[in-house]
Amino acid sequence: LFDLAIRASLTPELLDSPLALPVRTPPPGSTLQFIREALQAEAVFPALERALQSPGASPPRELEEITRELFARTSARWQALKLMERCALDWPELAQLWFGDHRLRLLRGLSRYLRERMAEGRLRPAPDPDAAARLILEMVAAFALHCRTE
């Protein structure tokens, strides 16, 4: 059922046609492979990539674009994100994919962005840019998920 739920949350058109019952157990490793491919497809955040490649004229505008992109992506994929977050506690390979690869890569990119803009004097210095990046990521996720589940 987890396989069906994660596939349906990432590819809603799957539910456009009737499901064959009983739902069959997927081949070993196929669920994790599907998630891996989905996360790879979602790994690029264009606003963050643009900001990291060349400084824009306005860091506040850059940061707004980055957070709007994070919010839109999180809001659009909220069901899959909740499933992965909750099930990762019981599935070490999923935890590595979700927390150790995907979220960590995003967090590092956001930390790098903040450090660079702070070093340039274009953003106010923060005592811990890594904590600031984590706070941004967590707050955006919390609001995006709250808007979908309340």
N, C-alpha and C positions, 0 to 999 in steps of 0.2 A: 504494500500500500504506500510505503514511503516513496518508492520509485514512481508510482503513478502520481502521487501528490506533487513531487518536485517537478516532474515533467509537465504536468498540467499548469503549475504555477509559472513556469518559464515559457511554455508554449501553449497558451490557452486554446488555440485552435484544435488541439488534441481532443478537447471535449465537445467539438462541433458535431461529431458523429457518435452514435451509440458505442459504448464500450463492450467488448467481448467479455462475457462472464463465464466462468470465474476469471478474475484477474490473475494472470500467470506470473509466477516468480521470474524476475529477469535473470539472464545469465550472470554468473559471478563476475563482478567488476564492472558491469555495464552501467550501473547507477552512478558509481564514482566517476567513470569515464565521461558520462553525460554531464555531470556537474563540472568536471574539470574543463571540458570544452566550452560550457556555458560561461564559466568564470573567465576563461581566456578571451572569449568574445567580448566580455564586459570589462576587460582589464584596462582599456584605454579611456581616459577621461580627457577629452579634447581641450577643455578650458585650462585644466591643470598642465597638460602637456605644452600648450601654447605659452603659458606663463613661465614655464621652466625653460623653454627654448629661447625666448627673447623677452626681456623686460618690457612691459607695456608702459603706457604713459601714466597710468593711474592704478597704483596698487589697490586702493579701495574698490575700483571697478573690477580689477582682476579677481580679487577675493570674492566679490559678489557673484561674478560669473562662476567661479569654482564652487561656491556653496550652493548656488542655484542648480548647477549640474548635479552635484551630489544629492541634493534634495529630490530632483526629478527622477534620477536613477533609482534611489532608494524607495521612493514612493511608488514607482512603476513596478518594482520587483519585491514589494514588501512581503508577500506570502512566501516566496522562495527564501528570502533572507531570514525570516522567522523560523522556517523549517530547518535551514542549515544551522542557524545559531543554536537552536534547542537540541537538535539531534547530534551536533558535534560533541556534546558532552559524553555521549555513549559510543561514538564512532571515531577513533583516533585518526584514521585516514581523512575523514571529512574535516575534522578539526584542523589538521595540517593544511588542507586545501583552503579552507575558509579563513581561519585565523592566521595561520603561519605563512600563507602565500598571498592570497588576494587582499585581505585587509591590511596586512603588514606592508605590502607594496604600496598601497594607497596612502597609508599613514606615513611611510618614508618619503613619498613624493610631496605630500603636504608639508611635512617637517622641513624638507629641503627648500621648498618655496618660501616658507616663513623665514628660515635662516638667511637665505639670500637677500630677501627684501629688507630684513633687519640689518644685515651687514652693509647694505647699500645706503642705509639711513632712510629708506622709503617707507618702512613700517616702524612703529614704535617698538623698541626692544622689549622682549618678554624674558623673564628670568629663566624659563625653560621652554624653548620653542617646541620640543617634542611633546610636552604636556599640553601646550596651546593647540598643536595640531590634533592631538587626541581629543581635546575638548571640542574643537570644531567638528570633528568627525562624529563624535558621540551625540552632540547636541543636534546636528542635522539629522542623524539617524533617528533620534528620539522623537523629534517633531514630525518627521516624515512617517514614521510608524504610528505615532499617536493620531495623526490625522486620518490614517487608514483604518485604525482599529477602534476608535472611539465613536 
